[in-house]
Amino acid sequence: MATNGGAGEVRRAALARLEVFSSLTEAERGVVAQQARIRRFVKGRVVVRQGEAADATFGVITGRLRVSLSRANGSEITLAILGPGELCGELGLFQDGSRSARISTLDDASLLVVNKANFLLILESSAAGSLALCRLLAARVRKLARHLDEVTAMPVEQRLARQLLILVDRWGEPAPGGVGISLQLSQQDFADLADTTRQSVNQCLARWRQSGIVTSTPGRVIVSDLRRLRDAASSSSRKY
């Protein structure tokens, strides 16, 4: 069993690898580590629900998370897939106190939980931490703006190709016949990422399989021809 000192060292080490917290001094991270705790979630578990009270932020130590948004028409859009070293759940601490999105686990995951009071206190006392958070939020706003531009201006095939390239870049691994994506994602998951329908994803993947760009099985996509997938991501004449 780990001692309190040992557990504190684990938390400090985790903070040193997390967005925002890595910019703090060692002494500042030590203060946060005293109040932080580590929670473990099994695959498929909901970490927070959209609309519930926001009382903490989460740093990913191991595993991967899906951040998704439920819309008024009942559909869902995947905003991000996060992995080790990334922070989530911080936005609700600054708004009206409620969660703006749903966070769930794609794998078994270990998360470092920092409560709201502790998080805000360290930001008030650390200029470096506040600046790091501003940079993080600005990057996410830019990413959201790009996504909205893609949804309104690009056909489905181009959007799906871009999302596949992002997944390959972050989660790609060598596989027979190409590069596989280590995440187990359904066609509905791909549809959520590209903000389209499962039927459109099915049609795109079928064409790409026929032309040798990808091979796929349930829950698994292997990119066989990265060059042609990049071509599809840069321009497409198809619209659905």
C-alpha positions in Angstrom: 0.0 0.0 0.0 1.3 3.4 -0.9 2.1 5.8 1.9 0.6 9.3 2.0 4.0 10.7 1.0 4.2 8.2 -1.9 0.7 9.1 -3.0 1.6 12.7 -2.9 4.6 12.1 -5.1 2.4 10.3 -7.6 0.0 13.2 -7.8 2.9 15.8 -8.1 4.4 13.7 -11.0 1.0 13.6 -12.7 0.5 17.3 -12.4 4.0 17.9 -13.9 2.7 16.2 -17.1 -0.7 17.9 -17.3 -1.7 21.0 -19.4 -1.7 24.2 -17.3 -0.3 22.5 -14.2 3.0 21.8 -15.9 3.6 25.6 -16.1 3.5 25.9 -12.3 6.5 25.9 -10.0 7.3 22.7 -8.1 6.1 24.4 -4.9 2.8 25.4 -6.5 2.3 21.9 -7.8 2.9 20.6 -4.3 0.1 22.8 -3.0 -2.3 21.4 -5.6 -1.2 17.8 -5.0 -2.1 18.0 -1.3 -5.8 18.5 -2.2 -6.0 16.6 -5.5 -7.0 12.9 -5.7 -6.8 10.2 -8.3 -9.9 8.4 -9.5 -10.1 5.4 -11.7 -12.9 4.7 -14.2 -13.6 1.6 -16.2 -14.2 1.7 -20.0 -17.5 3.2 -21.0 -18.1 5.0 -17.7 -19.6 8.5 -17.7 -17.3 10.9 -15.8 -19.6 14.0 -15.9 -22.9 14.6 -17.5 -23.9 17.7 -19.5 -25.8 20.2 -17.4 -24.7 18.9 -13.9 -22.9 21.0 -11.4 -19.2 21.6 -12.1 -17.1 21.2 -9.0 -13.7 20.0 -10.3 -11.4 19.7 -13.3 -9.8 16.5 -14.5 -6.4 15.6 -15.9 -5.9 12.5 -17.9 -3.1 10.3 -16.4 -3.9 7.1 -18.4 -6.7 6.1 -20.8 -8.7 8.2 -23.2 -11.9 10.3 -22.9 -14.6 11.4 -25.2 -16.0 14.9 -24.8 -19.4 15.1 -26.4 -22.4 17.6 -26.7 -26.1 16.7 -26.8 -28.1 19.0 -29.1 -31.7 20.1 -28.9 -32.7 17.7 -31.7 -31.4 14.7 -29.7 -28.3 14.2 -31.8 -24.8 14.2 -30.3 -21.5 15.6 -31.6 -18.1 14.5 -30.4 -16.1 17.6 -29.6 -12.8 16.0 -28.7 -11.0 12.8 -27.8 -8.5 13.4 -25.0 -5.5 11.4 -23.9 -2.8 11.5 -21.2 -1.5 14.9 -20.3 -4.7 16.7 -21.3 -7.1 18.7 -19.1 -10.9 18.7 -19.3 -13.9 20.0 -17.3 -12.3 23.3 -16.6 -14.8 25.4 -18.6 -17.7 24.8 -16.3 -15.7 26.2 -13.4 -15.9 29.7 -15.0 -19.4 29.8 -16.5 -22.6 29.3 -14.6 -21.2 26.4 -12.7 -22.7 23.7 -14.9 -21.1 21.2 -17.3 -21.2 22.3 -20.9 -20.5 18.8 -22.2 -20.5 15.1 -21.4 -17.3 13.3 -20.6 -17.0 9.5 -20.8 -14.2 7.0 -20.9 -13.1 5.2 -24.1 -10.7 3.0 -22.1 -10.1 2.2 -18.5 -8.8 5.5 -17.3 -7.0 7.1 -14.3 -7.8 10.8 -13.8 -6.4 13.4 -11.5 -9.2 15.4 -9.9 -8.6 19.0 -8.8 -11.6 20.6 -7.0 -12.9 24.0 -8.1 -11.7 26.0 -5.0 -8.1 24.6 -5.3 -8.0 25.2 -9.1 -9.2 28.8 -8.9 -6.9 29.5 -6.0 -3.8 28.4 -7.8 -4.8 30.5 -10.9 -5.3 33.6 -8.7 -1.8 33.2 -7.3 0.1 32.0 -10.4 0.5 34.2 -13.5 2.1 31.4 -15.4 -0.8 29.1 -14.6 -3.4 31.7 -15.7 -1.5 32.3 -18.9 -1.3 28.6 -19.7 -5.0 28.3 -19.2 -5.7 31.2 -21.5 -3.5 29.6 -24.2 -5.3 26.3 -23.7 -8.8 27.9 -24.0 -7.7 30.0 -27.0 -6.4 26.8 -28.8 -9.8 25.1 -28.2 -11.7 28.1 -29.5 -9.6 28.0 -32.7 -10.2 24.3 -33.0 -14.0 24.8 -32.6 -14.0 27.6 -35.2 -12.2 25.3 -37.7 -14.7 22.6 -37.0 -17.7 24.9 -37.6 -16.1 26.0 -40.8 -15.7 22.4 -41.9 -19.3 21.6 -41.1 -20.7 24.5 -43.0 -18.3 24.6 -46.0 -17.0 21.1 -46.6 -18.7 18.0 -47.9 -19.0 14.9 -45.7 -16.2 12.9 -47.4 -13.7 15.7 -46.8 -14.7 16.1 -43.2 -14.5 12.4 -42.5 -11.1 12.2 -44.2 -9.8 15.0 -42.0 -11.1 13.4 -38.8 -9.4 10.1 -39.8 -6.1 11.8 -40.4 -6.4 13.4 -36.9 -7.0 10.0 -35.4 -4.1 8.4 -37.3 -1.8 11.2 -36.2 -2.7 10.9 -32.5 -3.7 7.2 -32.1 -2.2 5.5 -35.2 -0.2 2.3 -34.8 1.4 -0.1 -37.3 -1.1 -2.7 -38.6 -1.1 -5.3 -41.4 -1.6 -3.4 -44.6 -1.3 0.1 -43.2 -1.8 2.2 -40.1 -4.5 1.2 -37.6 -6.3 3.4 -35.1 -5.9 2.1 -31.6 -9.3 3.4 -30.6 -12.3 1.1 -31.0 -14.8 3.4 -32.8 -18.1 2.5 -34.4 -19.4 4.1 -37.5 -21.7 6.2 -35.3 -18.6 7.4 -33.5 -17.1 8.5 -36.8 -20.3 10.2 -37.7 -20.3 12.1 -34.5 -16.7 13.3 -35.1 -17.5 14.4 -38.6 -20.9 15.8 -37.6 -22.8 13.7 -40.2 -25.0 10.5 -40.3 -24.0 6.9 -39.8 -25.3 6.2 -43.3 -23.0 8.8 -44.9 -20.0 7.3 -43.0 -21.0 3.9 -44.2 -21.1 5.1 -47.8 -17.7 6.9 -47.6 -16.0 3.9 -46.0 -17.5 1.6 -48.6 -16.1 3.7 -51.5 -12.7 4.0 -49.7 -12.6 0.2 -49.2 -13.3 -0.4 -52.9 -10.6 2.0 -54.0 -8.0 0.6 -51.5 -7.8 3.7 -49.2 -8.9 1.8 -46.1 -9.9 -1.6 -44.8 -12.3 -1.9 -42.0 -13.9 -4.4 -39.6 -16.4 -3.7 -36.8 -14.7 -1.3 -34.4 -11.4 -1.1 -36.4 -10.3 1.0 -39.4 -6.9 0.6 -41.1 -5.7 3.3 -43.4 -3.9 1.5 -46.4 -3.2 4.6 -48.5 -2.4 7.7 -46.5 -1.5 9.8 -49.5 -4.9 9.3 -51.1 -6.7 9.9 -47.7 -4.8 13.2 -47.5 -6.0 14.0 -51.0 -9.6 13.4 -49.9 -9.0 15.6 -46.9 -7.7 18.5 -48.9 -10.5 18.6 -51.5 -13.5 16.6 -52.5 -16.2 17.0 -55.1 -18.7 14.7 -53.4 -21.5 16.1 -51.3 -24.0 14.1 -49.2 
